[in-house]
Amino acid sequence: MLIEKIQELIKNKDMEALKNTIAAAGEMELLQAYYDLSSEEQVIVFRLLNKDDALTLFEELDTEEQENLLHSFTDEKIIEYLSELAPDDRVRLLDELPAKVAKKFIASFNAKDRQATNVLLGYPPETAGRLMTTEYISLKKDMTVAEALAKIRVQAKDKETIYTLFVTDGRKKMQGVVTLKELLTSNLDDKIVDIMSDKAVYVFTDTDQEEVAQTLQELDLLAIPVVDKEQRLVGIVTIDDALDILQEEATEDLLTQGGLVASAEATRSDLLVRGSYWKIWKVRLPFLFVAILGGLLAALVMEGFEETLASVVGVAFFIPLIMDLGGSVGTQSSTVFARGVALGHIQFKNFFRHFIKEVSVGASIGVVTGTICGLIAGVWQGMPMLGLAVGLALFATTTLAASIGFLIPFLILKLNFDQAAGSAPLVTTIKDVAGLLIYFGLVTLLLGHLIGSEAYECYCAVCAC
């Protein structure tokens, strides 16, 4: 493997062989190996690359890796690499640097790069204006195809994309969109206005970057234009930037669901993997205490029905089934909600409609699983009423689990809490305690003649508590 060869050559201090090895490696092969190297090894490899290969690798790195790598450069080298980046990538990296350092580098750019950078920095963070690039080709609607192709030949080398081209009028207002394929297959004397589509989708500079990324993904676009309030074209967002945003959001959602938020230091996986035990505990343990509380409450419920378990031993056999199946349904509903919100399929204004749909899905699952498991329980234990209790308990528990699995994450988001990871312990606690109460209640009501009056009184006392 490339990484093993690189590490061996570095260990042997054979820099000449190392230089030849990385020069011969493919772009993606080198990128994959780079991420598996230590910080010191990364710097060595990068410095041995020729200028073009180094710039190519630098552009492919994520922002955090770029920032780490810059610490090993001189100011002159940093300015050189920043200048070579596309304006949107440059701004994203500058956002991660201290303000004083970023200003110093901006002041060192040439006039063109400085202007492009300052334009993007003028927009609020995490908006289309900050995400967009100004490196695009626009066509005038009164151009001929020949004029358009001539413009593309001159400017294509320095632009991010030439496959989708946006059409404006004399005041730069959006008029439509035309593809490179349409230009190449049209007559040279055709007018752009005659072959363009006037139904171009666009976003505004203040549109949230996640919404922009979702629009690009859902409509399967290569690029989307960004306009100001007067609908003048000011930039474009390309699909590669959109995918980066969606990946970042997906990673953040996974960290959130796993309890990996709550402090500034713990927002990066590097800290959670390499950080001290104390810092990791501070992030993860608070949410797990909720689960501990839920387990203790469930134990208290079972203690309250000790006589029921002693009288009808078969009742205990199905407790794990009810708790586990309810937990699985609750987890599924929480995942459906999280993914739906992340991808824009669930809008808060239509939450009630989505909630009713999810509850009905949980109820339908409860009917199927309750019927199957109830029949199995009744036949296995030779007690039809126990089978009925198991079936009804599964129906009620899965319906409840689907409801709270969808509702609790929504309420936490509406309350603007960052600790969204608390939704999982809350869902588990409510589902477990309520599921046990439902199950033992049904057993007490349907098999009361086998248990005696004391168990019935115990059920009423637990519910009153």
N, C-alpha and C positions, 0 to 999 in steps of 0.2 A: 504494500500500500504506500501511496505517496507520503502520507504523514509519517509513517515509520521510517521511510528513507530520509526525509527531511530531518527528523529528530536525530537519527544516527549520524548524519553528516555534520549537524551542528555540534553534537557531542564530540565528534572527532576533529572538529574545527577545520573541516575541509570546505572552505568557502567557495573555492573555484568549482568544485563538483556540485555544490549546492546551487550555485548560480546557474549552472547548465541544466540542472534537474528542474528547477522551477520555471526556467525559460521554455523548456520543452513541454511542460504540463499544460493541459487544456484549461480554459478559463474557469469552467464550473468545477473541475477537479481541484484546481488550486484554491478556489473559494471555499469548497467544502473542507479541505485540509486546513485552511487558515483558521477556521472557527474552532478546530480541535487543538490548536497549538496554544502554548502558554503565552502570556503577554510578551515576555522577553523573546521567545521564538518568533512571534508575529512581527516584531520590529526588525529582527534580523532578516527574515524573508522579504519583508516589504522593501527594505533598503537595498537588497540585492536585485530587485526587479528593474528592468529598464523603464524609462519615464512613461512610455505609452502603456505598458502592462501595469505599471503601478497606478496610473490614473484610472485605468479600467477596473482594477480590483477595488480601488478606493470608492468608486461610484457604486459598486455592488454591495458594499458593506452597509449594515444598518447604522443609524445615527449614533448609537452608543459606542459601537466599535470604531467609527470614524473619530469620535471625540477622544477615545482612549489613545488612538494612534497619533493624533495631533500633538499629544503631550510629549512625544519623542522628537518632534520637529523643531527647527528654528522658525522664527517668525516669517522669514522670507519664503521658506518652504511651505508653510501653512497658507500664506497668501497665494502662492502658485497653485496649490491644490484646490483651494476655495474658488479661485477664479475659473478653474476648469469645470467646476460643477454647474449643472443647470440651475437657473435662479431659484426654483422652488426647493431643490435639494440643498442649495446653499443656505437658504433662509431657515430650513428645518434644522440644519446643523448649528447655525449661529444662535438659534433659540436655546440650544442646550449649553452654550458657553456663557460665562459671566458677562454681564452687560458691558462692563468697561473693556473687557477683552474683545467682545464682538464689535464695539464701536471703533476700536483701534484697527481691527482688520478691515472693516468697511471703509474707513478713511484711506486705506492703502490701495483699494481697488482702482482700476481705471474708471473713467467717467461713465462708460456704458454699463459696466458691471455694478458700479455704485448706484446708479439710477435704478436699474432693474431690481436690485436688492432692497433699496429704500421704498420702492413702490409696494413690494410685497409685505415688507415689515410694517407698512402703514395700516394693514388690515388686522382685525382682531384674531387672536390665535384660534386654531381649529375651525376656521371658516374656509370657504372656497377661495376667497381672496388671498389667504396665506398659503393655501395648498397649490394654487394654480402656477403655471409657468407662462412667462411672456414670450417664450421662444416658439412661436407658431407662425404659420403662413395664412394670411387672409387674402381673399380675392374680392375684387369689386364686381358688382353684378353686371356692369356694362362692358366688362372685359370680353374678349374672344377667347376661345379655347387655346389658340396659339399663344396669345399674350400670357395666359395663365400658366401654361407649361413652361414658357420662357422664364417666368418669375420663379417657378418651383425649381428649375435647374440651377438658378443663381443662388437661392436661399436654402435649399434642402439640406445641405451639409451641416448647417448650424442649428437646425430646428429639431424639436423632439419627435414630431410625427408629420408625415406628408400624405398619409393615406386617407385622412378625413380633413377636408378643407372647408372653412367657414366663410360665408359670403356676406359682405357688408355694403352699405351705400356710401355716398360721399362723406357722410358724417359719422362713419364707423358704426352705425346701427345695424344690428343683426337682421339679415334678410333671408338666409337659408343655409343649406349645406350641400356640398358636392363631394363625391369620392374621387380619388385618383383614377380608379377604374373607369368611371364615367367620363372623365376628361380624355383618357387614352382611347376610348372607343367612340368618341364624338368627332364630328368634322371640325377641322381647325378654325373655320370661320363661324362656327356656332357661337352664340352669346351664352355667357354663364347663366344669365337669368332664365334662359330657355331650357337648360338642362338641370338646374339645381332643384332641390326640394325645399319648399318654403315652410316646411313643418319641422324645423330644427328644434330639438329639445335643448334648453339652456338653464343655467342656474345663476343666481345673483352672487355678488361678492360676499354677502353676509350669510349665505346659506351654510348650514352646519356641514362640516367636512364628511361626517358619517352619512348624512343624507345624500351628498354628492356621490360618494362611493357606492351606496346602495343603488342609486339611479343608474350609474354606469354598468353595474353588474346585472341588474334586472333587465335593462334594455339591450344588453350585449353590445355596448358601444366601445370604440377604441379611444374616443376622446369626447369631452363635452365642453361647450363654450361657457365662459363666465362673463356676465355682463354687469354693468353698473345700473343704477336706478333709472337712467335714461335709455337702457337697453343698448348701450354701446359696448362693443366687444373689447374686453381688456385682458383676456387671457384664456387659457384652456386647462383642463385637468385631464390627464391621460390615465389609461386603465392601469398602468403599473403603479402609479401613485395611489389609485383607488384600492388596489389589492393590498398595498402596504397598510393603508388605514384600516381595512377590514380585518387584516391579520392582527394589528395592534388591538383593535376592539375585542376580537375573539380571545386574545391572550388575556386581556384585562378581565373579561367575563369569567374565564376559567379560574384566574387567580381569586376573583371575588367569591365565586361559588365555593372555592376551597378554603376560604377564611384567610386569604393572603392579602388583606388590605388592612388599613386602619392607621398606619404611620407612614410618614414620608419615606423612611428608609426601606420599608418593606414592600414598596411598589415594584421593585425589580427582582427578578428571579435570582439574580446573582447573589443578592444578600440572603435570600431564603435558602440558598444551597450552601453558601460559604460563610454566612454570618454566624455570630455566636449563638449558643443555645438560648441565652437570655433574650436576645432580640427576636428570635424565632418564636419563643414561648409567648412573648408579649403580643404577637400577632395572632397566634393560633389558639392558645388556651382559652381566652375569654369566651369564644363561641362554643368551645367544647364543654364548658361548664354548664351551658344550657342543656346539652344532651345528657350530662350527668344528672341534672335535676329531673329531667324527663324520666330517666331510668329509675330514680328513687321513687318518683310518684307512681310509676307503673308497678313497682314492687309493693307499695302501700296498697294499691288497688287489689293486687293478688292476695296480700295478707288479709284484706277485708273479706275475701271470699274463700278463706282457708277451708271452711266446712264444706263448701260446694265442691272443692277439689278433692276433699277426703271422701265425700259421699259418692261422687261419680268420677272415678279416676280418669275415664276417657275424655273428660272435658279438657284436661291438661294437654292432651296430645295435639290439639288443634290451635293452641295459643301461638306457637311460632308461625303457623300458616297464616293466621289472620294478621299478625303484626308484620310479617315479612311482605306479604302481598300488598297490604296497605302502604308499607314503606316504598315498595317498588312503584306503585301507582302515583304516590305523592312526588317521588323523584322524577318520574316521567313528566308529570304536569309542570313541575318547576323548570325542567329543561325545555319543555315546549314554550313556556312563557319567556324564559331568558333568551332562547334563540329567536323567537318571534319578535321580541323587542329589538334585539341586536340587528336583525335583518330588515326591520321596518314592516314586518307583516302584522304586527299588533300595534295599534295606535291607542293611546290612553283614552282618547275621546270615544272610542268604540269598545272600551274594555268590557262593559257589561255583556255585550253580544258575544265576545270571545269567551267570557267567563261561563255563560250559560251553555255554550257549545262544549266546553271542557267538562262541566259538571255532567252533562248528558252522556259524554263519552265515558266518564268514570262510572256512571250508573249502568251503562250498557255492559261494561267490562264486569261490573259486579254481578249482573244478572247471569252472565255466562259462567264466570268462575264460581259464583255462589251455587248455581245449579249443579255443576260438575262435582265440586268439593262436598256439597251437602249430601248428594247421593252416595258418594264414596264413604263419607263419615257414617251415614245411617246404616249402610250395609256392613261396613267394617265392624262397628260397635254393636250392631243389632239393635239400634235405638233410633227409630225414625225421628223422634222429637229432637234428639241431639243433632241429627243431620239437618233438620230444619233450622235449629239455632245456629249451626255453623254457616249454612247457606245465607240466612238473613243477616248474620253478622258480617260476612264477607261483602254482601251487597252494600250494607250501610257504611262499612269501613272504607271500601274503595271509593264510594261516592264522596264521603267526607274527605278522604285523602286527596282526591282530584280537586275538590273545592279549595281546601287550604293550601295545597301545593301551587295553585294558581293565584290565590288571593293574597297570601302573606308577602311574597316578593313584590307584588304590586303596591301594597300598603307601605312597605319599607321604602320603595322608590318614591312614592308620593310624598312621604314625610321627609324626603331629601337626606336620608341617612346614608353615609358612606359604608356602613358596616352591613352591606347587603348579604354578607356570608352568614349572618345570623338567621336567615330565612330557613336554611336546612335544619338546624337544631330545633327551631320553633315548630316547623312542620312535623318533625319526628316526635317531639314531645306531645303536641296536641293529638296527633294521630294515635300514638301508642296508648295514652291515657284514655281517650275517648273510645278507641277500639275495644280495649279491655272492658270498660264499663258497659258498652253495648253488648259484647259477647256474654259476659257474666249475667247481665240483666236478662237477656233472652234465655239463657240456660236456667236461671232462677224461675222465670215465668213459665217456661215450657216443661221443666223437669222438677218443679217445686215439690211434687208428691214424693220424689226420691230423696229430697234434701231436707225438708222440714222447714218449719216456720222461722227458725233462727237465721237461716241463710237469706230468707226474704227480707227480714228486718235489717240484716246487714247490708243488703243491696240498697235499701231505702236510706240507711244511715250514710253510706258512702256517697250516694248521689246528693244528699243534703249538704254534705261537706263541700 
